[in-house]
Amino acid sequence: RPARCYRYCKNKPYPKSRFCRGVPDPKIRIFDLGRKRASVHDFPLCIHMVSDELEQLSAEALEAARICANKYMVKYCGKDAFHMRIRVHPFHVVRINKMLSCAGADRLQTGMRGAFGKPQGQVARVKIGQSIISIRCKDSNKAHTIEALRRAKFKFPGRQKIHISKKWGFT
């Protein structure tokens, strides 16, 4: 089912637990990219992508944005010229009430009887003003970093802002 069906935070947080089992693994596995061990003096500039809406971002969308931003940064700045971190983690499990669509399905199907779905995937719940992706880099790569985040924005629903931090590091 497309992720637009799970865009809004309708239910309470529903994490993977001993009650909610059989959850497929989230698509996104890597949250830190680039030169992770670099000190604050190497990468004084920090740019965040900030969410403007209260919504849910699927693990697939986070992975697509991560790949998109990383590819652009590696191509134009080099793989050791930045440190990118995905700041949200997909912990909320979304469910799907499977419907059969083959011929003769009406005899097997229960419709909305017993409609509590099976786990389908995981999403990250994002508040307004929460950082989704942060990149730290040198001041000389500022334009490339903004462009990388702008490209990653297209992978997400809703509105995001690109915010240039006045502070050091990912604070």
N, C-alpha and C positions, 0 to 999 in steps of 0.2 A: 504494500500500500504506500502511496507517495507520502513524503514527509510533511506536506502541507496539511494533512489530516491531524498531525500531532504538533502543530505550531504553537498553540496556546497552552498555558499552564492551567489546566482545568482541574486536575485531581491533586490529591496530596502527594508529596514525594513518595515514591514506591521503589526503594532500592533493592538490589539483589540481596537475599537473606535466606534464612532457613525456611521461610514461608514461601518465598518466591524463587523457585528453582528452575533449572533448565533454561537459563537465559543465554542467548547467543552472545559470543564475545563481541565487545565493541570494535568497530572498524579501526578506530584510532588507537595506536599502541605507543607512539613516540610523542612525548610532549616537549622535549628539549632538543633543539637543533643548533648546529653551528659550533662556535668555540665556547663551550660551557664554562671552562675554568678561568676565563679572562677576568682580570680585575676591573674595578670601576674606572681606573685611570685609562685603561685601554679603550673602553667603550663608554664615554661619558654621556652620549645622547641616548635617550630612551623614548620610543614612540609606541603608543598603545592604540589598539582598536577597541573602542568603547561602545557597548550596546546602548541603543536608544529606546529599546522596547523590552517589556517583560514577556519572554517567550522561551521556547525550547528549541535548541539546536541539535540536530541529529549527529551521531558519531560519524556518519558518512560525510556530512557537510563539513565537520571539523577537519576530517582527514583530507578532504578535497582542498580546503582552504590552506591547510598546512603545506601540502605538496605544491600548490600554486605559488604561495609566497616564498617557499624555500627555493623552488626552481629559479624564480626571478632573482632572488638575492644571490644565489650561487653563481648565476650567469653574469651578473653585472658587478658584484662586489667581491666575489671569491668566497670559498667555503669557510675560510677562517676569519672573515671580516665582520662577523655579526654573531649574535646569540639570540635565537628566537625561542619563545616559550608560549605554549598554549595554556592559557590561564584557567580554563574551565574544563571540568572532567565530566564525562557522561555517566552519571550514576543512576539516573531515573529510568526505570524500565517501562516501556510502552507495550501495550497488549493489543492483540488483534482477535476479533471474533470471526473465525474462518467461516466463510460461506462457500458452499459447493455451487459450481456453475455448470455441471455437466447434465446431460439428459437423464431424466429419472431421479434428479437430485431431491425433488420435493418429498419423496417417500422417506429419504434418509435424514433429511435436514430437520433441525429443531427450531430454526428461526431465532427469535429473541428469547426463547426459553433456555435458561442456563447460559446466559450471554456473557459471563465473565471470561475474558479472552485468555489466550495463551501468550506468553512473552514473545515479542517480535523483535525488539532491538532496544538500544539505549539512547537516551538523549541527555543533554546538559541543560539545566534550567538556568536562565540568565536573567539577572535583574537589570533595571535601568541604571546606567552609569557604571556597570561592571566591565572590567577589561576582559576581552576575549583572547586577543593575541597581543603580545608585547615583543618588540625587537629592540635590543640595544646594539649600538654600532658607533662608528666614528662620526664626527660632525661632517666629514667630507661626503659620507654616503647618505645624507639626509634625504635627498630627492629620490634616490633609488628605494629607500626604505618606505617612504610614503607611497610610492607607486606600487611596491609589492603588497602593501596592506590594502591599497585601493583595488588591486586585482583580486585579492582574497575576499574582499567584501561581496563580490558578485556571487560567491558560493553560499552566502547566508541569506535567509529571509529577513525581512524587516529593515530598519535603518540602523546604520552604525556610523560613528564619528571617528575620525583619526585625530588623536590628541597627542601633542608633543609635550612630554613631561618636563617639568622644571626641576624634578628631583633626580638623584642618581639611582641607577639600578632599577629593579622591577618593583619599587615600592609604590 
